[in-house]
């Protein structure tokens, strides 16, 4: 049976949160509330993105060797906390977020910092990247929808590319979905657990077999950052065609004989 939390429109919720509290909505700490935000707090906020970037790099290099992406996608980018850090060493970065308020703030702060190599979008672009990342984002989206998003993200990893994906996998209190509303004037934030087996299955289905894991603990919720790398060469001709079909028209894969038979049947 679906609960009220299951049925919430989380896109609508995050547009409201992003308009009212674009920084605090990402990191729930008092110094990031708009009525308390100072230039020093803004710098502290973005510095946390640099720390996460270092953690990603260390884990990728520990498990998979040199980490040198030329393009990156940050899904649920918010006000650019991690996208700004990506942009310091990656030539082309795309930040995607449903919240127009957060994207507006991201663009504003990018301009003030003279960051020119980040594009801000509301929807996933139809192209692939060397690195695809999402962190403390899927936890706010119910798993039935989030698993579909995971598929879309994994499909956008280039051969030889990297992925880092954070999911919550348990709640000490037992509930799969909880609603947290510390501020009455904005919608509640959902915290959603994901079935780990189904998440890993999607990595395998998308030809990302080499994986590593880093646990996260924000009591009462525990999760994992899943690090993966797609093989440089997709094994087998059929696998290569399957990868290309995600982004190219089906007609390109029809043989001339098939086209001829279709014409005769018409």
N, C-alpha and C positions, 0 to 999 in steps of 0.2 A: 504494500500500500504506500502511495506517495504521501510525503508529509508536505507541509507548507514550504519548508526549506527546499525540498526537491523541486517545487514548482516555481521558485523565485526566478525572475528575469535578472540574471546576474549582470548582463550587459547594461541594463537600465540602472541597477544598483551602482555599478562602477562609474557610470557617467555622473551620477549624483555625488559619489564620494570624490571623484576626480575634480569636480567643480568646486566642492567645498573644502576639501583637505587633500590636496594633491601630493604633499610630502608625507604627512602622517598616514595617509592611506597605504603607503608603501612600507614605511617603518613606523610602527605604532609606539612612538616615544614622545613624551610631552614637549621636548624642544622643537619637534617638527610640526606642531600645530600652527596654523596660520596666525593665530593671535599671539604666538610666542616666538615666531620665526625671526631669527636675526641673520645677518650675513655670515656670522661665524657658524651658526647652525646649518646654513645651506652648504658651507664648505665641508662641515662634518658629514653631512648627508652624502655628498658626492664622493668623499674619501672612502666611504664604505664600499662603493662600487670598485674603487681601485684595489681594495683588499680582496674582494671577491674575484676580481680579474686575476690577481696573483694566485689565489687558490685554484682557479680553473687551470691556469697554465701549469702549475706544479703537478696537478693530478694528471693532466693530459700527457705531460712529458714523462712522468713516472711510469705510466702504463703503456704509452703508445709511441714514445720517442719525440723528436722535435715537433713543436707546435707552432706552425707559421701560416695561419689562414690569411687569405687575401680579401675575403668577404665574410660578413657575419650578419646573422639575423637574431635579434633579441625580441622574443614574443612576450608581450605584457611589459613593455619597456617603461611604463609609467612616465616619470619626468626625466628619464634618461640616465638614471643612476648607474647602470651597467653599460649602456650604450656609449656614454661619454668615455668610460674607461676603455672600451673596445676601440674607440676611434683614435686613441693615442698611438696604437700600433698596427691597426688594420685599415687598409686603404678605403674600403667601402663597407658601410654599416647601414642596416635598415632596422629601425625601431618600430614595432607594431603594438598598438594599444587601442582598446575600444573607447577609452575615455578621451573625449575631445579636450576637456580641461587639462588633463595631464599632457597631452600632446602639445597643446599651446604653450604650457610652461616649459616643456622640453625644448621646443623651438626657440623660445625666448632666451633661455639660459645658454643654449648652444650658440646663438648669435653673440651673446655677451662674452662668451669664451672663445669666439672665433673658430668654432668647430664647424667645418664645412663639408665633411665627408660622411654625414649621417642624413638619411632620408627618414621622414616620419610618416607613417601610414596607419589607417584604421583597419585595413584588411591585409591578409597575407598576400604578398606578391606572387605571381605565377612564374617564379624562377628559383634556381637552386643556389646554395651557398656553401662555402668551405666550412663554416661553423654555424650551427643552429643552437640557440640557448633559450631556456625559459627557467626562471628561478622565482620561488615563492609566488607563483601565479596560478598554476593548475589547482592548487589547494582551495582556491575560491570558486572553482567551477565544478558542479556535480560530475561524477565520474562517467556517467553515460554519455554526456556531451564531451567531456574532457578526453576520453579515449579516442574519439574521432579527431579531435584537435591534435593529439599525439601522432596519429597516422599522418595528418597533413604536414606536421613539422618534420617527421622522419623522412617523408618523401622529398623534402627540400634540401637534404644533405648530399653534397657532391660525392662522387666516388673519391675515396681518399680523404673525405672530410670528417669533421668531428661533430659530436652532439653532446650537450650537457642538459639534463632534464631533471627537474626536482618534482617529486610527488610526496604527499603525505600518505602513509600506509597503515597507521593505526592511531587510535585514540584511547588513552588509558581509561577513559570513562565509558568506552564501549560503543557509543553512537557513531555511525558512519558519516553523518552530516550533522554539524552543530552550527548555530547562528550566534555570533558574538556582536553585541551592539553597545560598545562602551560610550558612544555619544548618541543621544536621542535624536539629534537634529539630522542625522544621516542614516542611510539604510544599514542593516546589519551586514557584517562580513560573514559569509559562509566559510566553514572549514570542512573540507571534503576528503575522505579517505579513498584511496584507489586500490583495486585488487592487483597486487604486484605481479601475479602470474600473467594476467591479461596485458599488463604494461610490457613485460619482457617479451611476450608473444609478438607484440607489434614491432619491437625492435627486430626480432628474427624474421618476421614476414617482410620487413623492409631491408633485408640483407645486411643488417648491422648486428654482427655476431660477437665481436670482441667488445666486452663490457667490463667496467669497473664500477665500484660503488663506494659512496661516502655517506655515512649516516648523519642525520640531523635530528636534533631533539629540542623541540620547543614545547615543553610540557603544558598540557597533557598530550600533545601530538608528536608523533615520531615519523620520520620520513627518510628518504634517500635522494641523493643526487646521483643519477645514473650517467656515467661517462661512456661514450661509445665512439668507435671509428669505423666508417664504412671501408671495405677493401678498396685498394687502388683500382683494381680491375674486377668488375662484376663477373663472377664465375659463370661461364657458359653463355652461349648465344641467346638461349631463351631468357635467361635472367637479364641480359643486357637489353633485350627487346622489351621485357616487362618494365624495366626502369624507364626507358624512353617513352613508353606508352602513357606514362603518367602526365607528360607535358606536351606530347605531339599528337596531332589529329590521327584518329584511327585509320583514315584513308591512306596514310603514308605506309601502313603496314600490310595493305592488301596487295596480293600478287596480281600481275597483269591478267593472268588466267581468270582470277576471281572477278576482276572488273569486267572482263569480256563476257563471262557467264551472266553477271548482273545485267549487262546491257541487253543481252539476248532475251533474258527473262522479261525485261521491261517491254 
